[in-house]
Amino acid sequence: MQTVTLNNGVVMPMLGYGVYQVDPAECARCVREAIEVGYRSLDTAQAYRNEEGVGAAVAGSGVPREELFLT
C-alpha cells in the first residue's frame, strides 16, 4: 500500500475504505473483507451509525491497531 507522510509526520495510506451508507448489519463483514485484502485506512463517523461493525471488524482482524489508520 502506498503511503504519504503528512506535515505532522504521520504516515497515512493513500487509499482508504469508507463506510458511509454501509448497512450496519453488513458493516463488520465489509470492513473485515477490506482489511483482509489490504486496506489499512478506514473512514468512519458517528453519523454513519455503523461504528459498532467497524470496531468489531478491527478488533477481530488480527491486524495490530497501530497498523490501521482510522478517520
Secondary structure as the mmCIF struct_conf table of DSSP 4:
data_model
#
loop_
_struct_conf.conf_type_id
_struct_conf.id
_struct_conf.beg_label_comp_id
_struct_conf.beg_label_asym_id
_struct_conf.beg_label_seq_id
_struct_conf.end_label_comp_id
_struct_conf.end_label_asym_id
_struct_conf.end_label_seq_id
STRN STRN1 THR A 3 THR A 5
TURN_TY1_P TURN_TY1_P1 ASN A 7 ASN A 8
BEND BEND1 GLY A 9 GLY A 9
STRN STRN2 VAL A 11 PRO A 13
BEND BEND2 MET A 14 LEU A 15
STRN STRN3 TYR A 17 GLY A 18
TURN_TY1_P TURN_TY1_P2 TYR A 20 GLN A 21
HELX_RH_AL_P HELX_RH_AL_P1 PRO A 24 GLU A 36
TURN_TY1_P TURN_TY1_P3 VAL A 37 GLY A 38
STRN STRN4 SER A 41 ASP A 43
HELX_RH_3T_P HELX_RH_3T_P1 GLN A 46 TYR A 48
TURN_TY1_P TURN_TY1_P4 ARG A 49 ARG A 49
HELX_RH_AL_P HELX_RH_AL_P2 GLU A 51 GLY A 60
BEND BEND3 SER A 61 SER A 61
BEND BEND4 VAL A 63 VAL A 63
HELX_RH_3T_P HELX_RH_3T_P2 ARG A 65 GLU A 67
STRN STRN5 PHE A 69 LEU A 70
#
